[in-house]
Amino acid sequence: MAEKKMGSFSADYIRHSKAGYPTYAGIMLSDDPTAPFNPERQVERDLTPDGIKIAQASARKYFDNLDPKKDKLYMLASNEVRALETAKVYKDEAISRGFTIISVPKQENDIGYRITGGGVRTSSKLSINSKNLVADNVFMPADKRFKVNSDKLAPEVRAKYQQALAIVDRDNKGSYGANLVAYGDEVKKLFPEVRTSEQIEKEKLGVLINTFGNYSKRHQESGAADHIKVLAFGHQDQMVGFLNRNFGKAELDNCEAVSFNFDNADRKVEVSYRGDKKKLEERFLILGALGSLMFSLIGSLYPSLTGFAIAREKLFEVGSFSELWFVVGMILFLSLTIRQIKYSK
């Protein structure tokens, strides 16, 4: 009997290219500078001319190391324009080289489709969607902060903003990410809506890594011989806490990638960053509440899925995914959903 082929799977987290942030600037200069970010009300051109050139050069270099005959691509991106524009540059370069891009379903009124023309799925786990841009603004280097319409801030908010600026500027680390790691906890005491680097890692990056780990296992057990490469376009916010904790650096440059290679034999994930590699324990998906993200990926890879029963069959077709965990996970997911509905009434 021929030995069963094992497909391989890896994921690269890529920060967006250089941007002008016109949506952020517009909100903070408006009559409501603390208004939450709305992804459907963005200026739909964010990368600067230099940002476009940086993305194009980075995409060429990136795909020089892949093979269109062996590597299939799956693209995810934040719902913020600068990440989507960066994803489109990479997508266009991949298409010009003959790579297969795994299709994703078109979502109604999806800004991702409008910016990229399809082939890139938006993910909330890659997005920032700030609740208060004024509060987040304090983490910027002093010479790069956005102007704020201070006259429209409530007096108590203005006072807290000045206190937060003083906290960061007593020893500004020179980058948004490094300041977020260093001062996030202190600023959060003034602005509870601020998410610290640790919170962002747990709420967003942790879910992505778990999802990728689970799909890696499914893909390797499916018998497919191809390699799936996930390109996830996001922001430094999701990565800086993780990078600081594991590599001692809280920074991620424009179009810089952090690579995740999954080894299901020893249940570890190898992370590569700036030539340094670390093998970390792989945290597999347990809570069913996280299952929706995995379903979105599997739904794109298996577009014939039309219902829960078919989804369940497909999941078990591609590997030895534990039926017990599936049942427990779905019960947890449903119970959390019902609980949320109960307390939202």
NUZA-651466 format. One record per residue (C-alpha): x, y, z; residue number from 1; residue in three letters. Coordinates in nm, 2 decimals. Last residue first. Layout:
<atoms>
> X,Y,Z,NUM,ala;
...
</atoms>
This chain:
<atoms>
> -3.23,4.18,2.63,345,lys;
> -2.85,4.16,2.58,344,ser;
> -2.81,3.93,2.88,343,tyr;
> -3.03,3.65,2.73,342,lys;
> -2.88,3.69,2.38,341,ile;
> -2.53,3.66,2.52,340,gln;
> -2.62,3.35,2.72,339,arg;
> -2.78,3.19,2.42,338,ile;
> -2.46,3.25,2.22,337,thr;
> -2.24,3.12,2.50,336,leu;
> -2.45,2.81,2.53,335,ser;
> -2.44,2.76,2.15,334,leu;
> -2.07,2.79,2.14,333,phe;
> -2.02,2.56,2.44,332,leu;
> -2.25,2.30,2.29,331,ile;
> -2.07,2.33,1.96,330,met;
> -1.73,2.28,2.12,329,gly;
> -1.85,1.98,2.33,328,val;
> -1.99,1.81,2.01,327,val;
> -1.68,1.88,1.80,326,phe;
> -1.45,1.78,2.09,325,trp;
> -1.62,1.45,2.12,324,leu;
> -1.61,1.39,1.74,323,glu;
> -1.24,1.43,1.76,322,ser;
> -1.10,1.54,1.42,321,phe;
> -0.94,1.23,1.27,320,ser;
> -0.91,1.38,0.93,319,gly;
> -1.05,1.53,0.61,318,val;
> -1.38,1.35,0.60,317,glu;
> -1.47,1.44,0.96,316,phe;
> -1.48,1.81,0.88,315,leu;
> -1.66,1.75,0.56,314,lys;
> -1.93,1.55,0.73,313,glu;
> -1.99,1.82,0.99,312,arg;
> -2.01,2.09,0.73,311,ala;
> -2.26,1.88,0.54,310,ile;
> -2.48,1.85,0.85,309,ala;
> -2.45,2.22,0.93,308,phe;
> -2.55,2.33,0.59,307,gly;
> -2.45,2.42,0.23,306,thr;
> -2.08,2.32,0.21,305,leu;
> -2.00,2.31,-0.16,304,ser;
> -1.74,2.59,-0.11,303,pro;
> -1.50,2.35,0.06,302,tyr;
> -1.18,2.56,0.09,301,leu;
> -1.38,2.87,0.15,300,ser;
> -1.61,2.70,0.40,299,gly;
> -1.31,2.55,0.57,298,ile;
> -1.17,2.90,0.64,297,leu;
> -1.50,3.05,0.75,296,ser;
> -1.56,2.74,0.97,295,phe;
> -1.23,2.79,1.14,294,met;
> -1.33,3.14,1.23,293,leu;
> -1.67,3.03,1.36,292,ser;
> -1.51,2.76,1.58,291,gly;
> -1.37,3.01,1.83,290,leu;
> -1.69,3.00,2.04,289,ala;
> -1.65,2.62,2.03,288,gly;
> -1.38,2.65,2.28,287,leu;
> -1.09,2.40,2.24,286,ile;
> -0.87,2.51,1.94,285,leu;
> -0.52,2.38,1.98,284,phe;
> -0.25,2.57,2.15,283,arg;
> 0.08,2.47,1.98,282,glu;
> 0.38,2.48,2.22,281,glu;
> 0.64,2.71,2.08,280,leu;
> 0.94,2.65,1.87,279,lys;
> 1.14,2.97,1.82,278,lys;
> 1.33,3.09,1.51,277,lys;
> 1.54,3.40,1.46,276,asp;
> 1.61,3.53,1.11,275,gly;
> 1.40,3.85,1.16,274,arg;
> 1.10,3.65,1.29,273,tyr;
> 1.03,3.28,1.24,272,ser;
> 0.78,3.10,1.46,271,val;
> 0.78,2.72,1.47,270,glu;
> 0.46,2.57,1.59,269,val;
> 0.45,2.26,1.81,268,lys;
> 0.22,1.96,1.83,267,arg;
> 0.52,1.71,1.80,266,asp;
> 0.40,1.54,1.48,265,ala;
> 0.16,1.82,1.40,264,asn;
> 0.45,2.05,1.29,263,asp;
> 0.30,2.39,1.20,262,phe;
> 0.51,2.67,1.05,261,asn;
> 0.43,3.02,1.15,260,phe;
> 0.61,3.31,0.98,259,ser;
> 0.62,3.67,1.09,258,val;
> 0.63,3.91,0.79,257,ala;
> 0.74,4.27,0.74,256,glu;
> 0.53,4.46,0.49,255,cys;
> 0.57,4.78,0.70,254,asn;
> 0.79,4.71,1.00,253,asp;
> 0.70,4.51,1.31,252,leu;
> 0.82,4.61,1.65,251,glu;
> 0.81,4.51,2.01,250,ala;
> 1.14,4.32,2.03,249,lys;
> 1.24,4.07,2.30,248,gly;
> 1.18,3.76,2.08,247,phe;
> 0.91,3.56,2.26,246,asn;
> 0.75,3.82,2.49,245,arg;
> 0.82,4.12,2.27,244,asn;
> 0.70,3.94,1.96,243,leu;
> 0.38,3.83,2.12,242,phe;
> 0.30,4.18,2.26,241,gly;
> 0.39,4.34,1.93,240,val;
> 0.19,4.11,1.70,239,met;
> -0.18,4.21,1.72,238,gln;
> -0.10,4.58,1.73,237,asp;
> 0.15,4.57,1.44,236,gln;
> -0.13,4.55,1.19,235,his;
> -0.29,4.30,0.96,234,gly;
> -0.25,4.10,0.64,233,phe;
> -0.27,3.72,0.68,232,ala;
> -0.11,3.52,0.40,231,leu;
> -0.19,3.15,0.44,230,val;
> 0.02,2.91,0.25,229,lys;
> -0.13,2.57,0.17,228,ile;
> 0.12,2.31,0.04,227,his;
> 0.00,2.04,-0.19,226,asp;
> 0.00,1.67,-0.13,225,ala;
> -0.36,1.63,-0.01,224,ala;
> -0.41,1.32,0.19,223,gly;
> -0.65,1.49,0.43,222,ser;
> -0.45,1.43,0.74,221,glu;
> -0.21,1.71,0.67,220,gln;
> -0.50,1.95,0.59,219,his;
> -0.69,1.87,0.90,218,arg;
> -0.38,1.92,1.12,217,lys;
> -0.29,2.25,0.95,216,ser;
> -0.65,2.36,0.99,215,tyr;
> -0.63,2.31,1.36,214,asn;
> -0.30,2.50,1.40,213,gly;
> -0.43,2.78,1.18,212,phe;
> -0.73,2.82,1.40,211,thr;
> -0.53,2.82,1.72,210,asn;
> -0.28,3.07,1.57,209,ile;
> -0.57,3.30,1.46,208,leu;
> -0.75,3.28,1.80,207,val;
> -0.43,3.36,1.98,206,gly;
> -0.36,3.66,1.75,205,leu;
> -0.71,3.81,1.82,204,lys;
> -0.84,3.81,2.17,203,glu;
> -0.53,3.68,2.35,202,lys;
> -0.28,3.89,2.16,201,glu;
> -0.51,4.20,2.18,200,ile;
> -0.54,4.16,2.55,199,gln;
> -0.17,4.13,2.60,198,glu;
> -0.10,4.43,2.38,197,ser;
> -0.34,4.63,2.59,196,thr;
> -0.68,4.72,2.46,195,arg;
> -0.79,5.08,2.53,194,val;
> -1.16,5.10,2.62,193,glu;
> -1.07,5.15,2.99,192,pro;
> -0.92,5.50,2.91,191,phe;
> -0.75,5.63,3.22,190,leu;
> -0.65,5.30,3.38,189,lys;
> -0.59,5.17,3.02,188,lys;
> -0.31,5.42,2.98,187,val;
> -0.12,5.26,3.26,186,glu;
> -0.17,4.90,3.13,185,asp;
> -0.07,5.00,2.77,184,gly;
> 0.25,5.18,2.87,183,tyr;
> 0.54,4.96,2.77,182,ala;
> 0.37,4.73,2.52,181,val;
> 0.17,5.01,2.35,180,leu;
> 0.48,5.23,2.35,179,asn;
> 0.68,4.96,2.17,178,ala;
> 0.40,4.91,1.92,177,gly;
> 0.35,5.28,1.84,176,tyr;
> 0.71,5.34,1.79,175,ser;
> 0.98,5.57,1.94,174,gly;
> 1.00,5.43,2.29,173,lys;
> 0.87,5.76,2.45,172,asn;
> 1.02,5.79,2.80,171,asp;
> 0.83,6.05,3.00,170,arg;
> 0.63,6.09,2.68,169,asp;
> 0.41,5.79,2.73,168,val;
> 0.28,5.88,3.08,167,ile;
> 0.26,6.26,2.99,166,ala;
> 0.05,6.18,2.69,165,leu;
> -0.19,5.98,2.91,164,ala;
> -0.23,6.26,3.16,163,gln;
> -0.30,6.51,2.87,162,gln;
> -0.57,6.27,2.73,161,tyr;
> -0.72,6.23,3.08,160,lys;
> -0.76,6.61,3.11,159,ala;
> -0.91,6.63,2.76,158,arg;
> -1.15,6.36,2.85,157,val;
> -1.26,6.53,3.17,156,glu;
> -1.31,6.86,2.98,155,pro;
> -1.52,6.69,2.71,154,ala;
> -1.33,6.70,2.38,153,leu;
> -1.45,6.92,2.10,152,lys;
> -1.20,7.20,2.17,151,asp;
> -0.93,6.93,2.15,150,ser;
> -0.97,6.87,1.78,149,asn;
> -0.69,6.63,1.77,148,val;
> -0.38,6.64,1.55,147,lys;
> -0.24,6.30,1.47,146,phe;
> 0.08,6.19,1.65,145,arg;
> 0.39,6.15,1.44,144,lys;
> 0.64,6.38,1.62,143,asp;
> 0.55,6.24,1.96,142,ala;
> 0.58,5.88,1.86,141,pro;
> 0.23,5.72,1.87,140,met;
> 0.10,5.56,2.18,139,phe;
> -0.11,5.87,2.27,138,val;
> -0.32,5.82,1.96,137,asn;
> -0.49,5.51,2.10,136,asp;
> -0.68,5.73,2.34,135,ala;
> -0.78,5.97,2.06,134,val;
> -0.87,5.68,1.84,133,leu;
> -1.14,5.55,2.08,132,asn;
> -1.32,5.22,2.01,131,lys;
> -1.05,5.12,1.76,130,ser;
> -1.14,4.89,1.48,129,asn;
> -0.81,4.70,1.50,128,ile;
> -0.86,4.42,1.24,127,ser;
> -0.68,4.09,1.19,126,leu;
> -0.92,3.90,1.42,125,lys;
> -1.21,4.08,1.25,124,ser;
> -1.13,3.89,0.93,123,ser;
> -1.18,4.01,0.57,122,thr;
> -1.14,3.74,0.31,121,arg;
> -0.92,3.81,0.01,120,val;
> -0.99,3.66,-0.34,119,gly;
> -1.22,3.94,-0.44,118,gly;
> -1.18,4.27,-0.62,117,gly;
> -0.94,4.38,-0.35,116,thr;
> -1.09,4.71,-0.24,115,ile;
> -1.46,4.66,-0.30,114,arg;
> -1.43,4.29,-0.20,113,tyr;
> -1.27,4.38,0.13,112,gly;
> -1.53,4.66,0.19,111,ile;
> -1.80,4.39,0.21,110,asp;
> -2.14,4.53,0.12,109,asn;
> -2.26,4.17,0.07,108,glu;
> -2.00,3.91,0.12,107,gln;
> -1.84,3.73,-0.17,106,lys;
> -1.73,3.38,-0.08,105,pro;
> -1.35,3.31,-0.07,104,val;
> -1.16,3.14,-0.35,103,ser;
> -0.83,2.97,-0.29,102,ile;
> -0.56,3.16,-0.48,101,ile;
> -0.37,2.94,-0.73,100,thr;
> -0.04,3.10,-0.83,99,phe;
> 0.03,3.19,-1.19,98,gly;
> 0.30,3.45,-1.15,97,arg;
> 0.07,3.74,-1.25,96,ser;
> -0.19,3.61,-1.00,95,ile;
> 0.06,3.62,-0.72,94,ala;
> 0.16,3.98,-0.80,93,glu;
> -0.21,4.09,-0.81,92,asp;
> -0.28,3.92,-0.47,91,lys;
> 0.03,4.08,-0.31,90,tyr;
> -0.09,4.43,-0.42,89,val;
> -0.44,4.35,-0.32,88,lys;
> -0.33,4.24,0.03,87,ala;
> -0.15,4.58,0.07,86,thr;
> -0.47,4.76,-0.03,85,glu;
> -0.67,4.55,0.22,84,leu;
> -0.43,4.62,0.50,83,ala;
> -0.44,5.00,0.43,82,arg;
> -0.82,4.99,0.40,81,val;
> -0.90,4.85,0.74,80,glu;
> -1.11,4.53,0.73,79,asn;
> -0.80,4.33,0.83,78,ser;
> -0.69,4.07,0.58,77,ala;
> -0.70,3.70,0.48,76,leu;
> -0.55,3.53,0.18,75,met;
> -0.53,3.16,0.10,74,tyr;
> -0.26,3.06,-0.14,73,leu;
> -0.17,2.73,-0.30,72,lys;
> 0.19,2.64,-0.32,71,asp;
> 0.34,2.36,-0.52,70,lys;
> 0.32,2.46,-0.89,69,lys;
> 0.31,2.83,-0.81,68,pro;
> 0.64,2.79,-0.62,67,asp;
> 0.73,3.03,-0.34,66,leu;
> 1.05,3.22,-0.25,65,asn;
> 1.04,3.47,-0.53,64,asp;
> 0.68,3.53,-0.41,63,phe;
> 0.80,3.73,-0.11,62,tyr;
> 1.06,3.94,-0.30,61,lys;
> 0.80,4.04,-0.56,60,arg;
> 0.54,4.12,-0.29,59,ala;
> 0.80,4.33,-0.09,58,ser;
> 0.88,4.54,-0.40,57,ala;
> 0.51,4.59,-0.47,56,gln;
> 0.43,4.67,-0.11,55,ala;
> 0.71,4.92,-0.08,54,ile;
> 0.61,5.09,-0.40,53,lys;
> 0.25,5.12,-0.29,52,ile;
> 0.36,5.26,0.05,51,gly;
> 0.58,5.51,-0.13,50,asp;
> 0.28,5.64,-0.31,49,pro;
> 0.09,5.65,0.02,48,thr;
> -0.14,5.36,0.12,47,leu;
> -0.48,5.48,0.24,46,asp;
> -0.72,5.51,-0.05,45,arg;
> -1.08,5.41,0.04,44,glu;
> -1.14,5.69,0.29,43,val;
> -1.33,5.48,0.55,42,gln;
> -1.69,5.48,0.65,41,arg;
> -1.77,5.10,0.63,40,glu;
> -1.49,5.02,0.87,39,pro;
> -1.64,5.25,1.14,38,asn;
> -1.38,5.37,1.40,37,phe;
> -1.54,5.48,1.73,36,pro;
> -1.61,5.85,1.78,35,ala;
> -1.36,6.01,2.02,34,thr;
> -1.29,6.30,1.78,33,pro;
> -1.66,6.40,1.75,32,asp;
> -1.66,6.74,1.59,31,asp;
> -1.40,6.61,1.35,30,ser;
> -1.02,6.65,1.36,29,leu;
> -0.98,6.31,1.53,28,met;
> -1.21,6.14,1.28,27,ile;
> -1.05,6.29,0.97,26,gly;
> -0.70,6.19,1.09,25,ala;
> -0.80,5.83,1.15,24,tyr;
> -0.97,5.81,0.81,23,thr;
> -0.67,5.97,0.63,22,pro;
> -0.42,5.72,0.78,21,tyr;
> -0.13,5.80,0.54,20,gly;
> 0.00,5.45,0.50,19,ala;
> 0.32,5.26,0.46,18,lys;
> 0.25,4.89,0.39,17,ser;
> 0.04,4.65,0.60,16,his;
> 0.19,4.40,0.84,15,arg;
> 0.23,4.05,0.72,14,ile;
> 0.14,3.74,0.93,13,tyr;
> 0.26,3.44,0.73,12,asp;
> 0.10,3.10,0.76,11,ala;
> 0.22,2.75,0.70,10,ser;
> 0.06,2.42,0.59,9,phe;
> 0.18,2.09,0.45,8,ser;
> 0.00,1.80,0.28,7,gly;
> 0.09,1.45,0.39,6,met;
> 0.08,1.17,0.13,5,lys;
> -0.03,0.83,0.25,4,lys;
> 0.23,0.57,0.19,3,glu;
> 0.13,0.34,-0.10,2,ala;
> 0.00,0.00,0.00,1,met;
</atoms>
